[in-house]
Amino acid sequence: MAKPGIDQQIAQLEGSNSKLLQYPTQFTQGIMPKMIHSHNDSSGLPVSRRMSLSLQWDAFREFHPEKLRVYRACADFHHAQVGHEAAALTPDRTLDSLYIQPLLQILKKQNPRNAFTANSTSPNGVFDTASGTPLQLLIDIKTDGVEALPFILKALQPLRAAGYLTTALANGTITPSAVTVVGTGNSPLAQVKALSPRDYFFDAPLTQLTDPSLNTTWDPTLSPLASTDYETAVGWNGIGNITDEQRANITRFVGDAHARGITARFWDTPAWPVHARENIWRTLSEEGADWLNADDLAAASSF
């Protein structure tokens, strides 16, 4: 029996390599992003292979300490290394090679230049199904923050020049864009506060948002995110029942963040055993925590 005419036309079109078959922003087409933070700098290709809505880069300012003077002199920001510790560093795995350039390539695909986009003022984000949702990039400075920050800001220049960085202006307004950069670890609070305009934000201390001794107004123009160590703040291992006090701590810390328009994250949540990990994820979600902290993205995305 001959195929219906419509089937014949579809078959001809599929074999034609026609541009009609190419969806312009198909690079992440069909992917539904979730609020997962992945500490993934040990992944082979952290941006392309283990993409979540929030990524983390552990930043070492120097690769060879004895050459630090040379690096300072030439301001070679490409030599900001990626890794959990000094022993994991290599000259080639840098902020630029593993994060900046891959993100630029992805965002270029998601923001094609043509007559239809000529008047667009806000770029698309990484994910086609949530084009207005920024990718959060945490930069965890492992060395001296005051010394490292200028080099990291310079390393971000390609994203800045392309208009891809979320920016807070001096008048308190925020211009959202494709990537929101948040400094953590040894990121220097005073220097981040002084940035104007600011496209490098500060990871606020989730358990200290109400502490007047910090002399800081925590809001999204400075800190779109607040984080804390799960073990210290909560302590439940996911086995057995969580105590009322432990649950109340989660509720209180999350509430403090949300009252200021800030998202909440608990880092270093237990990953094993699996049922305990998922009990913790479930409880954090029930109490309103915004981010699941997970390196097992397959498990977290199906949770």
C-alpha positions in Angstrom: 0.0 0.0 0.0 1.3 3.4 -0.9 2.1 5.8 1.9 -0.3 8.7 2.4 0.8 11.9 0.6 1.5 13.6 3.9 3.9 10.8 5.0 5.7 11.1 1.7 6.0 14.9 2.1 7.4 14.5 5.6 9.9 11.8 4.5 11.1 14.1 1.7 11.4 17.0 4.1 13.4 15.0 6.7 15.8 13.9 4.0 16.3 17.4 2.6 18.4 18.9 5.4 16.1 21.9 5.0 16.5 24.9 7.4 12.8 24.4 8.2 14.0 21.5 10.4 16.4 23.6 12.4 15.0 25.2 15.4 17.1 28.3 16.0 17.6 27.9 19.8 17.6 24.1 19.9 20.8 23.6 21.8 18.9 23.1 25.1 15.5 22.4 23.5 13.3 20.2 25.7 15.4 20.4 28.8 13.4 21.4 31.8 15.8 23.1 34.3 15.4 22.6 38.0 16.7 24.5 41.0 19.7 22.3 41.5 23.2 23.5 42.5 26.0 21.4 41.3 29.5 21.6 42.7 30.9 20.2 39.5 34.4 21.6 38.7 35.8 18.0 38.9 33.6 17.1 35.9 35.4 16.8 32.6 33.3 19.5 31.0 31.3 21.2 33.8 29.3 23.5 31.7 28.2 21.2 28.8 28.0 17.8 30.5 26.7 18.6 34.0 24.6 21.7 33.4 22.2 22.6 36.2 20.6 26.0 37.0 23.5 26.7 39.4 27.2 25.8 38.9 30.2 26.2 41.2 33.8 27.0 40.3 36.5 26.7 43.0 39.0 29.5 42.2 42.7 29.3 42.8 44.5 32.5 41.9 47.8 30.9 41.2 49.0 27.6 39.8 52.7 28.0 40.7 53.1 30.1 43.9 56.6 31.0 42.9 55.3 32.6 39.7 52.7 34.7 41.5 54.7 37.9 41.0 54.8 37.3 37.2 51.0 36.7 37.2 50.4 39.9 39.0 52.6 41.9 36.6 51.0 40.6 33.5 47.4 40.3 35.0 47.0 37.0 33.2 43.5 36.2 34.3 43.4 33.1 32.2 45.5 31.4 34.9 42.8 31.3 37.5 42.6 27.6 38.0 39.7 25.3 38.6 39.7 22.5 41.2 38.8 21.5 44.7 42.3 21.7 46.0 45.8 22.6 44.9 46.7 19.1 43.9 43.8 19.0 41.4 45.0 22.0 39.5 46.4 22.0 35.9 47.5 24.9 33.7 44.7 24.2 31.2 41.7 23.9 33.4 40.8 27.6 34.0 37.8 29.8 34.5 38.1 30.9 30.9 38.5 27.5 29.3 36.0 25.5 31.3 33.3 28.2 32.0 33.6 31.5 30.2 34.2 30.2 26.6 31.7 27.3 26.8 29.0 29.7 28.2 29.7 32.2 25.4 29.3 29.5 22.8 26.0 28.3 24.3 24.6 31.8 24.7 25.6 32.7 21.2 23.5 29.8 20.0 20.6 30.8 22.2 20.7 34.4 21.0 21.0 34.3 17.2 21.5 37.7 15.5 18.9 38.3 12.8 16.2 40.8 11.9 13.8 39.4 14.4 16.1 39.9 17.4 17.6 43.2 16.4 15.6 45.1 18.9 15.9 42.6 21.8 17.2 44.2 25.0 17.3 41.2 27.3 19.2 38.1 26.1 17.9 34.6 26.3 19.4 32.4 29.0 21.0 29.0 28.6 17.8 27.0 28.7 15.3 27.2 25.8 12.4 26.2 28.0 13.1 28.9 30.6 14.9 31.6 28.5 14.3 34.3 31.1 15.9 32.3 33.9 19.5 33.1 34.6 22.2 30.5 35.2 23.7 31.0 38.6 27.5 30.7 38.6 29.1 30.5 42.1 32.8 31.4 42.3 34.4 29.9 45.4 37.7 31.8 46.0 40.1 29.5 47.7 43.1 31.9 47.9 43.2 35.5 49.2 40.0 37.2 48.1 41.1 40.8 48.0 44.0 39.8 45.8 42.0 37.5 43.6 38.9 39.5 43.0 40.3 42.0 40.4 41.5 39.1 38.3 38.2 37.3 38.5 36.3 40.4 37.5 38.6 40.8 34.5 38.1 37.1 33.6 34.3 37.8 33.4 34.8 40.6 30.9 33.8 38.5 27.8 30.4 37.8 29.4 30.1 41.4 30.6 30.9 42.8 27.1 28.3 40.6 25.5 25.7 41.8 28.0 25.2 38.4 29.6 25.8 39.3 33.3 23.0 40.2 35.7 23.9 43.7 37.0 22.8 45.8 40.0 22.9 49.5 39.6 23.7 52.2 42.1 20.0 53.3 42.3 19.0 49.8 43.5 17.6 48.4 40.3 18.7 45.1 38.9 19.1 44.3 35.3 18.7 40.5 34.9 20.6 38.7 32.3 21.7 35.2 31.2 24.2 34.6 34.0 24.2 35.7 37.6 27.7 35.5 39.2 27.8 35.0 43.0 31.1 35.0 44.9 31.5 32.7 47.9 34.4 31.2 49.9 37.0 34.0 50.4 35.1 36.5 48.3 35.7 39.8 50.1 32.5 41.4 51.3 33.7 45.0 51.5 35.1 44.9 48.0 31.9 43.4 46.6 29.8 46.0 48.4 32.0 48.7 46.8 31.3 47.5 43.2 29.1 49.9 41.2 27.7 48.8 39.0 27.8 45.3 40.5 27.8 42.1 38.4 29.6 40.0 41.0 27.4 39.4 43.9 28.0 38.0 47.4 26.8 34.7 48.9 25.2 35.8 52.1 25.6 33.9 55.4 22.2 32.2 55.7 22.3 31.7 59.5 23.4 35.3 60.1 21.0 37.4 58.0 19.5 39.0 61.2 22.9 39.6 62.9 23.3 43.4 63.4 27.0 43.0 64.1 27.6 42.4 60.4 26.5 45.9 59.6 25.1 44.8 56.2 21.7 45.1 54.6 21.2 41.8 52.9 19.0 42.2 49.8 19.1 40.9 46.1 21.2 43.9 44.9 24.1 42.5 47.0 23.2 38.9 47.7 20.6 37.1 45.5 21.7 33.9 47.4 22.3 33.0 51.0 24.0 29.7 52.0 25.2 27.7 55.0 26.8 24.4 55.9 24.0 21.9 56.4 25.7 19.9 59.1 26.3 23.0 61.3 22.9 24.6 60.7 20.7 21.5 60.8 22.7 18.3 61.6 20.0 15.7 60.8 21.6 12.8 58.9 18.4 11.8 57.1 18.1 8.5 59.1 15.2 8.3 61.5 13.0 11.3 62.3 14.1 14.9 62.2 13.6 16.7 65.5 11.3 19.6 65.9 14.2 21.9 66.6 16.1 20.8 63.5 13.1 21.4 61.3 12.4 24.7 63.0 16.0 25.8 62.2 15.4 25.1 58.5 12.2 27.0 58.5 13.7 30.0 60.3 16.7 30.3 58.1 14.7 29.9 54.9 12.2 32.4 56.2 14.9 35.0 57.0 16.2 34.7 53.4 12.8 34.9 51.7 11.8 37.9 53.8 14.7 39.7 52.1 14.0 38.4 48.6 17.0 36.1 48.7 17.1 32.4 47.8 18.3 29.8 50.4 20.8 27.0 49.9 22.2 24.4 52.3 25.5 23.0 51.1 27.3 19.8 51.9 24.1 17.8 52.5 24.8 14.1 53.1 25.0 12.1 49.8 24.8 8.6 51.3 23.0 6.4 51.9 20.6 7.3 49.1 17.4 7.0 51.2 18.9 9.4 53.7 20.0 11.9 51.0 16.4 11.9 49.6 14.9 12.3 53.0 17.0 15.4 53.5 16.1 16.7 50.0 12.4 16.1 50.7 12.5 17.9 54.0 14.4 20.9 52.7 12.0 21.2 49.8 9.0 21.0 52.2 10.5 23.8 54.3 11.0 26.0 51.2 14.7 25.8 50.6 15.2 27.0 47.0 18.2 24.9 45.9 19.0 21.2 46.1 22.7 20.8 46.5 23.7 17.8 44.4 26.5 16.5 42.2 24.4 13.5 41.2 22.3 15.5 38.7 20.6 12.4 37.3 19.3 11.5 40.8 18.4 15.1 41.7 16.6 15.8 38.4 14.4 12.8 38.8 13.7 13.5 42.5 
